[in-house]
Amino acid sequence: MTPRDTWTIRSTPDAARARALLARLTADAGVPAVERVRFLADLTARLRQSLDSGGAEVVLDLPDAGAGTDGLMHVGVRPHGRPAHRYTLPCRTPVPPPSTGPADLTAQDLADALLAEDEHTATLVARLAEQEELVRLHREELHHTNQGVLALHAELENAAEAQHELLDAERAARADAEKARRLLTFLADASAAVTASLDLEDIRRRLPELLVPDYAERADIWLFDDEDALGGGDRPAAAVAAARSGRPQHAAPHPGGLPGVDDLPPSVLSPDRPLLCIPLTAPRPLGVLTLTAPGRRFDPDTAVMLMQLAGRWAVALDHARRYEQHRDVAEALQRAQLTDLPATDGLRLAARYLPATHGLNIGGDWYDAFVQPDGSVLAVIGDVTGHGLNAAVMMGQLRTALRAYAVEDDSPARILTRLHRMLCHLQPSLYATALVARFRPGDPTLVWAAAGHPPAVVRAPDATVRVLDAKPGIMLGVPMPFSYEDHTVPLPPGSTVALYTDGLVERRAHGIDPGIERLGQVMSALNSADLEDLDASADALLKPLLHDSERDDDVCLLLCHSLPAASGSAP
């Protein structure tokens, strides 16, 4: 059990004796001096207050005597009519209980307690002196710290200023890099846009659309072989100077400072806005591109990009012109070699040739029709791989060879077999497709053979349509021996046979089969009256099949309409 004592306090002497006893007891128990002084001062105040209310009880609880470790001493003050207060003090154990109570203290004990207060005061003064010394040391340390903080603050300000300068430089570098990236991206995209087409007018139209309004307020193009500059009007003196010197010219009230550009006085045609006139050379002079600045001046980096773009645009213009010349020659050669259709009894013929409108895809497709010595008619449709002049020339050779072979043999299969051997021997890297059909007067059958060519479509007199889709032979010129086979199909009078090349029915997005099916539907929709005018029927077939097509390949169509032998010749 914890030793407990209870003392009754009714008067000032009782309070003094209890205080003196607790002062001795806490000192013997090793309560720290500061804690002891604080406790005794507060206890005195509470005991003085309790005397005004009729007294109090002081309860003392000591830790167990046998614990052998530091413990806690508890002192409670219970004033009459007021809330109790409890003190907890750290102390050593064991703490011997007081041998006497407060009432047993003598006058000498009270005198000793009074003198002991001076010791407590001295202890506090000493501690206070220590604290003052510590405060002084802390103040000095704080002063040095403040000096260091001020110096550090100055260093941080300098570092922050340097960092701001670095950040500004980084932002400027990033802005320059972003500007360069944007200009390079535009240069790449614009170059791709102007070089994607081989249509001269399309190229001339694209560049102003790309440059206005971001890089130029206006873009005028002067091509030397044009009667007038694009956009009309007088030409600025700077444009004439650029044409004569072959160097870019800048006309403005102030020097432009543009790399590789000569400065001229402001143009009378544009006194308020600078002009940049760039010669178009690839490699021969083609013209001059005149740009009106979108603002007060041209940015040097932007000007370099514009000159690069103008050079690429000039190359695209030169390629387009060469392409048009090449295309015109190929088309002229192609048309010169297309045969005139013969007029025969029992068979009407109509043909259409449409050159490709996009790309250099002219020169490979052909049709032919000629009368054999026995009166039969051979109708031929073909397509040489490749395009341009070489394909047109090769097409002429095949046409000539086929006619020569047909003189000796009227079998479509044997003619194609000999043509295949010739092509393998003379042009081992060139291939062609072909379909040969034979019409014999008075014979209601059609004999045909194909070499990798789209199948013919036959319209019967009752408007039913049949696709001659027997498996064709290999393409002409494929490096392997091959013999073609003749196929026979009934062909009553009034039937119409359509021979065509793949440009009529094939579309990249859908393939060839839907186009052949569409051709059959259009042929079936023709009536007998329509077929009386075979040329009009040919146009009627082409219109629905090509209205939504870019026509990036040649188109050949050969219509053969059989009649009774007594019907007379075709008109």
C-alpha positions in Angstrom: 0.0 0.0 0.0 1.1 3.6 -0.7 1.7 5.5 2.6 -0.9 8.3 3.0 -1.2 11.2 5.5 -4.0 13.7 5.8 -3.5 17.0 7.6 -6.2 19.5 8.5 -5.4 23.1 8.0 -7.5 25.6 10.0 -5.2 28.5 10.6 -2.2 30.3 9.3 0.2 28.4 11.7 -1.3 25.1 10.4 -0.6 26.2 6.9 3.0 27.3 7.7 3.7 24.0 9.5 2.3 21.9 6.6 4.3 24.0 4.1 7.5 23.6 6.2 7.0 19.8 6.5 6.4 19.4 2.7 9.4 21.6 2.0 11.6 19.2 4.0 10.0 16.1 2.7 10.3 17.1 -1.0 13.9 18.1 -0.4 14.7 14.7 1.2 12.8 12.9 -1.7 15.1 14.5 -4.3 12.4 16.6 -6.0 14.2 18.9 -8.5 14.8 22.3 -7.1 12.8 24.2 -9.7 9.9 21.8 -9.4 10.1 22.0 -5.6 10.0 25.8 -5.6 7.1 26.0 -8.1 5.2 23.5 -6.0 5.7 25.2 -2.7 4.9 28.7 -4.1 1.6 27.4 -5.6 0.8 25.4 -2.5 1.3 28.5 -0.3 -1.1 30.5 -2.4 -3.8 27.7 -2.3 -3.5 27.3 1.5 -3.8 31.1 1.9 -7.0 31.0 -0.2 -8.4 28.0 1.7 -8.0 29.9 5.1 -10.5 32.4 3.8 -13.1 29.7 3.2 -12.7 27.9 6.5 -9.6 25.7 6.0 -8.6 22.7 3.9 -7.2 19.2 4.1 -3.8 18.3 2.7 -3.4 14.6 1.6 0.1 13.2 1.1 0.6 10.0 -0.9 4.1 8.6 -1.1 5.4 5.9 -3.5 6.0 2.4 -2.1 9.0 2.3 0.0 10.4 -0.9 -1.6 10.1 0.1 -5.3 13.8 1.0 -5.6 13.2 3.3 -8.6 12.2 6.8 -9.3 8.5 7.3 -8.4 5.8 9.9 -8.0 4.8 11.8 -5.0 1.1 13.0 -4.9 -0.1 16.0 -2.8 -3.7 16.9 -2.8 -5.3 20.2 -1.4 -9.0 20.0 -0.7 -10.3 23.4 0.4 -13.7 23.5 2.1 -16.3 24.5 -0.5 -13.9 24.6 -3.4 -12.6 22.1 -6.0 -9.6 20.0 -4.9 -6.2 20.3 -6.6 -3.7 17.6 -7.0 0.1 17.9 -7.4 2.3 15.1 -8.9 6.0 15.4 -8.2 8.8 13.2 -9.5 11.0 11.8 -6.6 13.3 9.1 -5.6 12.2 6.0 -3.9 12.0 4.9 -1.2 10.8 8.0 0.4 10.6 7.7 4.2 7.3 8.9 5.6 7.5 11.9 7.9 8.2 11.0 11.5 6.0 13.8 12.7 2.9 15.7 11.5 2.7 19.4 10.9 1.4 20.0 14.5 4.5 18.4 16.0 6.9 20.9 14.4 8.7 23.1 16.9 9.6 26.8 16.6 13.1 25.7 15.7 11.7 23.6 12.8 9.8 26.6 11.5 12.9 28.8 11.8 15.0 26.2 9.9 12.3 26.1 7.2 12.4 29.9 6.9 16.2 29.9 6.6 15.9 27.1 4.0 13.8 29.4 1.8 17.0 31.5 1.3 18.7 28.4 -0.1 15.8 27.9 -2.4 16.0 31.5 -3.4 19.7 31.2 -4.0 19.2 28.1 -6.1 16.6 30.0 -8.2 18.9 33.0 -8.5 21.7 30.7 -9.7 19.4 29.0 -12.1 18.2 32.4 -13.3 21.8 33.6 -13.8 22.5 30.4 -15.8 19.4 31.1 -17.9 20.4 34.7 -18.4 23.8 33.6 -19.6 22.2 31.1 -21.9 19.9 33.9 -23.2 23.0 36.1 -23.8 24.7 33.3 -25.6 21.5 32.6 -27.6 21.2 36.3 -28.5 24.8 36.4 -29.7 24.2 33.2 -31.7 21.0 34.6 -33.0 22.8 37.8 -34.0 25.4 35.8 -35.9 22.6 33.7 -37.4 20.8 36.8 -38.5 23.9 38.1 -40.1 24.3 34.7 -41.9 20.6 34.8 -42.9 21.1 38.3 -44.3 24.2 37.1 -46.2 22.3 34.0 -47.3 19.3 36.1 -48.4 21.6 38.3 -50.5 23.2 35.2 -52.0 19.7 33.7 -52.7 18.6 36.9 -54.3 21.7 36.8 -56.6 21.0 33.2 -57.3 17.4 33.9 -58.0 18.4 36.7 -60.3 20.8 34.5 -62.1 18.1 31.8 -62.3 15.6 34.2 -63.8 18.2 35.2 -66.4 18.8 31.5 -67.2 15.0 30.9 -67.3 14.6 33.9 -69.6 17.4 32.6 -71.8 15.8 29.1 -71.8 12.4 30.5 -72.7 14.0 32.5 -75.5 15.8 29.3 -76.7 12.6 27.3 -76.5 10.7 30.0 -78.3 13.4 30.0 -81.0 13.3 26.2 -81.2 9.5 26.1 -81.3 9.6 28.8 -84.1 12.2 26.8 -86.0 10.1 23.6 -85.5 7.0 25.4 -86.7 8.7 26.8 -89.8 10.3 23.4 -90.6 7.0 21.7 -90.2 5.2 24.2 -92.4 8.0 23.9 -95.0 7.7 20.1 -95.0 3.9 20.1 -95.2 3.7 22.9 -97.8 6.4 21.2 -99.9 4.5 17.9 -99.7 1.3 19.8 -100.7 2.8 21.5 -103.8 4.8 18.5 -105.0 1.9 16.0 -104.5 0.3 17.1 -107.8 1.5 17.2 -111.4 -1.3 19.5 -112.4 0.3 22.9 -113.3 -2.8 25.0 -112.5 -3.3 23.1 -109.2 0.3 23.8 -108.2 0.0 27.5 -109.1 -3.2 27.7 -107.0 -1.9 25.9 -103.9 1.0 28.1 -102.9 -0.9 31.3 -102.4 -3.5 29.4 -100.4 -0.8 28.0 -98.1 1.0 31.3 -97.5 -1.9 33.8 -97.1 -2.6 35.2 -94.5 0.0 33.7 -92.0 3.1 34.3 -94.0 2.0 36.9 -96.6 -0.8 39.4 -97.0 -0.7 38.6 -100.7 1.2 36.3 -103.1 1.6 37.1 -106.7 3.1 34.7 -109.3 4.8 35.8 -112.5 5.7 33.0 -114.8 7.9 34.0 -117.7 5.9 32.1 -120.4 2.6 33.6 -119.3 1.2 36.6 -121.1 0.4 38.2 -117.7 1.4 37.6 -114.1 -1.1 35.6 -112.1 -3.4 38.2 -110.5 -2.8 40.8 -113.3 -1.6 44.4 -112.8 1.9 46.0 -113.2 4.9 44.2 -111.9 6.9 45.8 -109.1 10.4 46.9 -109.9 11.8 44.5 -107.3 10.2 41.6 -109.2 11.9 42.8 -112.4 15.2 43.1 -110.5 14.8 39.6 -109.1 14.1 38.2 -112.6 17.2 39.9 -114.1 19.6 39.2 -111.3 18.4 35.8 -110.1 18.6 37.0 -106.5 15.8 37.7 -104.0 14.9 41.4 -103.6 13.4 43.2 -100.6 11.6 46.5 -101.3 10.7 48.6 -98.1 11.3 52.0 -96.5 13.8 50.3 -94.1 16.5 47.6 -94.7 15.2 44.1 -94.1 18.4 42.5 -92.8 17.3 39.3 -94.6 20.1 36.8 -95.3 21.0 36.5 -99.0 18.4 39.3 -100.0 19.2 42.6 -101.7 17.5 45.7 -100.3 15.7 48.2 -102.6 13.6 51.3 -102.0 9.9 50.8 -101.3 7.7 49.8 -104.2 5.3 52.4 -105.7 2.7 49.6 -105.8 3.1 48.8 -102.1 4.6 51.8 -100.3 3.4 50.8 -96.8 4.2 47.1 -96.8 7.5 45.5 -97.6 7.7 43.2 -100.7 9.9 40.1 -100.9 10.5 39.0 -104.5 12.0 35.5 -104.9 13.1 34.2 -108.3 11.8 30.8 -109.3 14.7 28.7 -110.7 14.7 25.0 -111.3 17.3 25.0 -112.8 16.3 27.5 -115.5 14.5 30.7 -114.6 10.7 30.1 -114.5 9.4 33.3 -112.9 9.2 35.4 -109.7 7.1 34.9 -106.6 6.2 38.3 -105.0 5.1 38.3 -101.4 3.6 41.2 -99.4 4.6 41.2 -95.7 1.7 40.3 -93.4 3.0 43.0 -90.9 5.5 45.8 -90.8 8.4 43.6 -91.8 9.5 40.1 -92.8 11.1 37.9 -90.1 14.6 36.7 -91.2 14.0 33.1 -90.2 10.6 33.1 -92.0 12.2 34.7 -95.1 14.7 31.8 -95.2 11.9 29.3 -95.0 9.9 31.2 -97.8 13.0 31.1 -100.1 13.4 27.4 -99.5 9.7 26.8 -100.2 9.9 28.9 -103.4 12.8 26.8 -104.6 10.9 23.6 -104.0 7.8 25.1 -105.6 9.8 26.0 -108.7 11.0 22.4 -108.9 7.4 21.2 -108.7 6.4 23.7 -111.4 9.2 22.4 -113.7 8.2 18.8 -113.1 4.6 19.6 -113.8 5.5 21.3 -117.1 7.8 18.5 -118.2 5.1 16.0 -117.2 2.5 17.8 -119.3 4.8 17.9 -122.3 5.6 14.2 -121.9 1.9 13.4 -121.3 0.8 15.3 -124.4 3.4 13.5 -126.6 2.3 10.1 -125.2 -1.3 10.9 -125.7 -0.7 12.1 -129.2 1.3 9.0 -130.0 -1.4 6.8 -128.4 -4.2 8.4 -130.4 -2.2 8.2 -133.6 -1.9 4.5 -133.3 -5.6 3.8 -132.5 -7.2 2.2 -135.5 -10.2 3.4 -137.5 -13.0 0.9 -137.1 -14.0 -1.0 -140.2 -17.5 -1.0 -141.7 -18.7 -4.6 -142.2 -21.9 -6.5 -142.9 -23.5 -8.0 -139.8 -21.5 -6.2 -137.2 -21.5 -2.6 -135.9 -18.6 -1.3 -134.0 -18.1 1.7 -131.7 -15.0 2.6 -129.6 -14.0 5.1 -127.0 -10.6 6.0 -125.7 -10.3 8.3 -122.7 -6.8 9.2 -121.5 -6.1 9.3 -117.8 -6.7 12.7 -116.2 -4.4 12.1 -113.2 -0.8 10.9 -113.2 1.3 9.9 -116.1 -0.8 6.9 -116.9 -1.2 7.3 -120.7 0.1 5.0 -123.3 -0.7 1.4 -122.4 -4.3 0.8 -123.4 -5.4 0.0 -127.0 -8.2 -1.4 -129.1 -8.2 -2.7 -132.6 -10.6 -4.2 -135.1 -9.9 -5.5 -138.6 -11.4 -7.7 -141.3 -9.8 -11.0 -142.2 -9.6 -12.3 -145.7 -12.5 -14.6 -145.1 -14.7 -11.7 -144.0 -14.5 -12.4 -140.3 -13.7 -9.6 -137.9 -11.2 -9.8 -135.2 -11.8 -7.4 -132.3 -8.9 -6.8 -129.9 -8.6 -5.0 -126.6 -5.3 -4.8 -124.6 -3.3 -3.1 -121.9 0.5 -2.8 -121.7 2.0 -2.6 -118.2 3.7 0.7 -117.6 2.8 4.1 -118.9 4.2 6.9 -121.0 6.1 6.9 -124.2 7.6 3.5 -123.8 4.2 1.9 -123.2 2.7 3.7 -126.2 5.6 2.5 -128.4 5.3 -1.1 -127.2 1.5 -0.9 -127.7 2.1 -0.1 -131.3 4.5 -3.0 -131.7 2.0 -5.4 -130.2 -0.8 -4.1 -132.4 1.4 -4.5 -135.5 2.6 -8.0 -134.6 -1.0 -9.1 -133.7 -2.2 -8.0 -137.2 0.7 -9.8 -138.8 0.0 -13.1 -136.9 -3.7 -12.8 -137.7 -3.0 -12.9 -141.5 -1.7 -16.5 -141.1 -4.1 -17.8 -138.4 -7.6 -16.5 -137.3 -7.6 -18.5 -134.0 -7.6 -16.0 -131.2 -5.8 -18.5 -128.9 -3.0 -19.2 -131.4 -2.5 -15.5 -132.1 -2.1 -14.8 -128.4 0.3 -17.7 -128.0 2.6 -16.3 -130.7 2.3 -12.8 -129.3 3.3 -14.2 -125.9 6.4 -15.8 -127.3 7.4 -12.6 -129.2 7.0 -10.5 -126.0 9.1 -12.9 -123.9 11.8 -12.8 -126.5 11.9 -9.0 -127.3 10.8 -7.4 -124.0 11.4 -9.9 -121.1 10.6 -7.2 -118.5 7.3 -6.0 -120.1 3.9 -7.6 -119.8 0.5 -7.0 -121.3 -3.1 -8.2 -121.1 -5.2 -8.8 -124.2 -8.5 -10.3 -125.3 -9.2 -11.3 -128.9 -12.7 -12.0 -130.1 -13.6 -13.4 -133.6 -17.0 -12.6 -135.3 -17.7 -14.6 -138.4 -20.6 -13.5 -140.7 -23.5 -15.9 -140.6 -22.1 -17.8 -137.6 -24.1 -17.2 -134.4 -21.1 -18.0 -132.2 -18.3 -15.9 -130.7 -14.8 -17.3 -130.4 -12.5 -15.6 -128.0 -9.3 -16.0 -126.0 -7.9 -13.9 -123.2 -4.4 -13.3 -121.7 -4.9 -12.0 -118.2 -7.5 -9.5 -119.4 -10.8 -8.5 -117.7 -13.7 -10.6 -119.1 -15.9 -9.5 -121.9 -19.6 -8.8 -121.1 -22.3 -10.0 -123.5 -25.8 -8.6 -123.7 -28.3 -10.9 -125.4 -31.3 -9.5 -127.4 -33.6 -10.2 -124.4 -31.4 -7.8 -122.3 -29.9 -10.6 -120.2 -26.2 -10.2 -119.5 -23.5 -12.8 -119.4 -19.9 -12.3 -118.3 -17.4 -14.4 -120.2 -15.5 -15.3 -117.0 -13.8 -18.5 -118.2 -10.4 -18.6 -116.6 -8.1 -16.5 -118.7 -4.5 -17.4 -119.5 -1.5 -15.8 -118.1 -0.4 -12.2 -119.0 1.5 -11.8 -122.2 5.3 -11.7 -121.6 5.3 -13.7 -118.3 8.6 -15.7 -118.6 7.2 -19.2 -118.9 5.9 -21.3 -121.8 2.1 -21.1 -122.3 -0.5 -22.0 -124.9 -3.8 -20.2 -124.8 -7.2 -21.8 -125.5 -10.1 -20.7 -127.6 -13.6 -20.4 -126.0 -16.9 -20.4 -127.9 -20.2 -18.9 -126.8 -23.5 -18.5 -128.6 -24.1 -15.1 -130.1 -27.5 -14.6 -131.6 -28.1 -11.6 -133.8 -28.9 -8.5 -131.8 -26.3 -9.4 -129.2 -23.8 -6.8 -128.0 -20.3 -7.6 -126.8 -18.4 -5.1 -124.6 -14.6 -5.3 -124.6 -12.9 -2.9 -122.2 -9.7 -2.2 -120.2 -9.5 -2.2 -116.4 -9.6 1.6 -116.2 -13.4 1.4 -116.9 -14.3 -0.9 -114.0 -11.5 -1.0 -111.5 -11.4 1.3 -108.5 -8.8 1.2 -105.8 -11.3 1.2 -102.9 -13.5 -1.6 -104.3 -11.5 -3.7 -106.8 -12.7 -4.8 -110.2 -15.6 -7.2 -109.6 -18.1 -4.5 -108.5 -17.2 -2.5 -111.6 -17.9 -5.5 -113.9 -21.2 -6.1 -112.2 -22.1 -2.4 -112.6 -21.1 -2.6 -116.3 -23.5 -5.5 -116.8 -26.3 -3.6 -115.1 -25.9 -0.6 -117.3 -25.7 -2.8 -120.5 -28.9 -4.6 -119.4 -30.7 -1.3 -118.9 -30.1 -0.4 -122.6 -33.0 -1.2 -124.9 -33.0 -2.1 -128.6 -33.7 1.4 -129.7 -30.6 2.6 -127.8 -28.4 0.0 -129.6 -29.5 1.4 -133.0 -27.0 4.2 -132.3 -24.0 2.3 -131.0 -21.9 5.5 -130.5 -24.6 6.9 -128.3 -24.7 3.6 -126.4 -21.0 3.8 -125.8 -21.4 7.2 -124.3 -24.3 6.0 -122.2 -22.2 3.2 -120.8 -19.2 5.5 -119.9 -21.2 8.2 -118.1 -22.5 6.1 -115.1 -19.3 4.2 -114.8 -16.9 7.2 -114.8 -18.9 10.0 -113.3 -17.4 9.5 -109.8 -13.9 8.5 -110.9 -10.7 10.5 -110.9 -9.7 8.5 -114.0 -6.1 7.8 -113.0 -5.8 5.2 -115.8 -6.6 5.0 -119.5 -10.1 3.8 -120.5 -10.7 1.8 -123.7 -14.2 0.5 -124.6 -15.0 -1.4 -127.8 -18.7 -2.3 -128.4 -19.5 -5.0 -131.0 -23.2 -5.3 -132.0 -24.1 -8.3 -134.2 -26.8 -8.0 -136.9 -28.3 -10.4 -139.4 -26.1 -10.5 -142.5 -28.8 -8.8 -144.6 -28.9 -5.7 -142.3 -26.2 -3.9 -144.2 -23.1 -2.2 -143.2 -22.7 0.0 -140.2 -23.1 3.7 -140.7 
